[in-house]
Amino acid sequence: MNPYIDKDYFILRKIKMGIKKLTDTANKEWDKAKKICKPETEIMTNNCCPI
């Protein structure tokens, strides 16, 4: 692909790469949150912050 001729391709590629980066970042944060919010015993609920 030629960036001077195929501008639409490179614009769409840049958007897709940005979305992928955001998705990867969100997944990493979700994994961190799941580690923090694990219940320690069977009696505990799935809430990580008790009321």
matplotlib code that plots the C-alpha trace (Angstrom):
import matplotlib.pyplot as plt

x = [0.0, 1.1, 0.3, 0.0, -2.4, -4.3, -5.1, -8.4, -6.6, -4.1, -6.8, -8.9, -5.7, -4.9, -8.4, -8.3, -4.9, -6.2, -9.2, -7.1, -4.8, -7.8, -9.2, -5.9, -5.6, -9.2, -8.5, -5.4, -7.3, -10.2, -7.7, -6.2, -9.7, -10.6, -7.4, -8.3, -12.0, -11.5, -13.5, -11.2, -13.8, -17.0, -19.0, -17.9, -19.9, -18.4, -18.4, -14.9, -16.2, -18.4, -21.3]
y = [0.0, 3.5, 6.1, 8.8, 6.9, 4.8, 7.4, 5.7, 2.4, 4.1, 6.2, 3.1, 1.2, 4.0, 3.9, 0.1, 0.2, 2.8, 0.8, -2.3, -0.4, 0.9, -2.6, -4.0, -1.3, -1.9, -5.7, -5.1, -2.9, -5.4, -8.2, -6.0, -5.3, -9.1, -9.8, -7.2, -8.2, -11.9, -13.2, -14.6, -17.1, -18.8, -16.6, -13.4, -11.9, -11.0, -7.3, -6.0, -3.0, -3.8, -1.4]
z = [0.0, -0.8, 1.9, -0.8, -2.9, -0.4, 2.2, 3.2, 4.0, 6.4, 8.1, 8.8, 9.9, 12.4, 13.8, 14.2, 15.9, 18.3, 19.2, 19.7, 22.0, 24.1, 24.3, 25.5, 28.1, 29.3, 29.5, 31.6, 34.1, 34.3, 35.2, 37.9, 39.3, 39.3, 41.3, 43.9, 44.2, 44.8, 47.8, 50.5, 52.0, 50.9, 53.3, 51.7, 48.8, 45.4, 46.5, 47.0, 48.9, 51.9, 52.6]

ax = plt.figure().add_subplot(projection="3d")
ax.plot(x, y, z, "-o")
ax.set_aspect("equal")
plt.show()
